[in-house]
Amino acid sequence: MPAAPAPGWGWDGWEPEPAPAPPPPSPAAERAGSGARDGDGDGDGDGDGEADDAVYLAVHATPEFQRVRSRYRRFVVPAALAFLAWYLAYVVAATVAPELMGRRVAGPLNVALLAGLGQFATTFLLTWAYARHARLRRDPAALDLRWDIAMRTRRQDGAPTPAPAPEQEPGR
């Protein structure tokens, strides 16, 4: 039995019966490899591709989705600009002020080496901060949205709507 979402995320304990496995394609169908589509855009033959598109567009317009995007932008844009400014300051200082960058701080360590190591430290710190921000501020809301989409795109027989079949490249 698959793991259920955390309590309060819309899961009421009901799980649909697993859909029977589709029959294997006949050898003639495999040889034909026509790649014919049913015209609904999702490749599953049930004609609900447009309905799925409407669900995604409806969720995209919700305040919850906009809130998740806003939280993402409010963290990423300032963090990226600050890191870019710090990196460019390092490069400009190395170019314009080599005497400052070459100044010894302790033993063989100079300002340039410490600033370069600071770039690595800043990268790790920023990665940690991004992961923490995502975990605390965006992931719960994004999982709620994902659950909402899953419930809205579920087929009438209880089985999830299959993902579109990938297009096969010519000559493969």
Rosetta blueprint (number, residue, H / E / L):
1 M L
2 P L
3 A L
4 A L
5 P L
6 A L
7 P L
8 G L
9 W L
10 G L
11 W L
12 D L
13 G L
14 W L
15 E L
16 P L
17 E L
18 P L
19 A L
20 P L
21 A L
22 P L
23 P L
24 P L
25 P L
26 S L
27 P H
28 A H
29 A H
30 E H
31 R H
32 A H
33 G L
34 S L
35 G L
36 A L
37 R L
38 D L
39 G L
40 D L
41 G L
42 D L
43 G L
44 D L
45 G L
46 D L
47 G L
48 D L
49 G H
50 E H
51 A H
52 D H
53 D H
54 A H
55 V H
56 Y H
57 L H
58 A H
59 V H
60 H H
61 A L
62 T L
63 P H
64 E H
65 F H
66 Q H
67 R H
68 V H
69 R H
70 S H
71 R H
72 Y H
73 R H
74 R H
75 F H
76 V H
77 V H
78 P H
79 A H
80 A H
81 L H
82 A H
83 F H
84 L H
85 A H
86 W H
87 Y H
88 L H
89 A H
90 Y H
91 V H
92 V H
93 A H
94 A H
95 T H
96 V H
97 A L
98 P H
99 E H
100 L H
101 M H
102 G L
103 R L
104 R E
105 V E
106 A E
107 G L
108 P L
109 L E
110 N E
111 V H
112 A H
113 L H
114 L H
115 A H
116 G H
117 L H
118 G H
119 Q H
120 F H
121 A H
122 T H
123 T H
124 F H
125 L H
126 L H
127 T H
128 W H
129 A H
130 Y H
131 A H
132 R H
133 H H
134 A H
135 R H
136 L H
137 R H
138 R H
139 D H
140 P H
141 A H
142 A H
143 L H
144 D H
145 L H
146 R H
147 W H
148 D H
149 I H
150 A H
151 M H
152 R H
153 T L
154 R L
155 R L
156 Q L
157 D L
158 G L
159 A L
160 P L
161 T L
162 P L
163 A L
164 P L
165 A L
166 P L
167 E L
168 Q L
169 E L
170 P L
171 G L
172 R L
